[in-house]
Amino acid sequence: MSQDPFAEFKNRQREMWSTFAPTAMFTTPVAGHLVGFAQIAEGETVLDVGTGTGVVAVTAARRGARVTGLDLTPELIEAARENAGISGHGDIAWTEGDAENLPYADGSFDVVLSQFGHMFAPRPEVAIAEMRRVLKPGGRIAFATWPPEHFVGRMFAFIGRNSPPPPAGASPPPQWGNPAIVTERLGPHFDAPFFGRGTMHFPALSIGHFRLFLERSVGPMRKLVEGLADDPQKLAALRAEFDALAEPYYVDNVVHQSYLLTRARAR
Ligand SMILES: C[S@@+](CC[C@H](N)C(=O)[O-])C[C@H]1O[C@@H](n2cnc3c(N)ncnc32)[C@H](O)[C@@H]1O
């Protein structure tokens, strides 16, 4: 067994995210928003960090960019490769790898993107230094993240309260959705960031349907439920807490999930 707590953490993350593919149906429109917000132009070299099933990578390729997608989870890279083929962009390069240790030379890309991806790397300062390192001088970064005060940020806080703690020194992912913290983290490497906002829409017939989907597909929720398989009472209490958390965001059969967009130019 590895002695490095962050390596162990990433092994758990890799397994956790392996069932994520069905969720990409809902992150696909956000990818359109992010790629437009990032002003991706024909011929630019683009890296998508935490690409998952490749929704951002394929969208950028459709604008004529030369794209590389990287993700920790091999099952998702396989789905991304299939999506690239279906869309006619079989030339996208795919890498299984870690946002905290990007396997590319310095100055390789015009743009580095990440949609709900690099926010899950445990050490923000390591991930952002890597994303800056692989950018060309004057290149840009753009990413979508979940703010702590909206539904997904609150859901991750709920999951965190009820799960084994991450290694000491790991940051909660939704901190990447706080503009003040983002500005501070980008400070050493980038010009002042420009922010945007959007809402991801998740149609569901009831909150029970929504929760069941997350329990099957979204790793951190799946793990939480699996961990309580022997404690039906506690599981029922947690499900009730989740439903109460989701209720204010469930309007007209849609769960509204607000996100933050950030764009900045490397210094
Ligand atoms: C919420 S999913 C988002 C996937 C995709 N970008 C989308 O919007 O559909 C988070 C992704 O980040 C990946 N991930 C988590 N930690 C990572 C790390 N340290 N390095 C690279 N990818 C990571 C997961 O494997 C997963 O694909």
The ligand as an ORCA input file, in Angstrom:
! r2SCAN-3c Opt
* xyz 0 1
  C     -17.677     16.229    -11.991
  S     -16.659     15.315    -13.097
  C     -16.606     16.449    -14.469
  C     -16.302     15.793    -15.809
  C     -16.446     16.670    -17.047
  N     -15.487     17.749    -17.088
  C     -17.836     17.188    -17.183
  O     -18.044     18.396    -16.980
  O     -18.734     16.389    -17.517
  C     -15.065     15.453    -12.325
  C     -13.949     14.851    -13.136
  O     -12.680     15.203    -12.570
  C     -11.835     14.064    -12.627
  N     -10.788     14.246    -11.615
  C     -10.902     14.226    -10.266
  N      -9.710     14.450     -9.688
  C      -8.804     14.618    -10.695
  C      -7.402     14.863    -10.750
  N      -6.661     14.974     -9.628
  N      -6.807     14.951    -11.959
  C      -7.532     14.831    -13.107
  N      -8.857     14.583    -13.116
  C      -9.491     14.488    -11.933
  C     -12.770     12.901    -12.387
  O     -12.223     11.667    -12.825
  C     -13.995     13.328    -13.185
  O     -13.918     12.926    -14.523
*
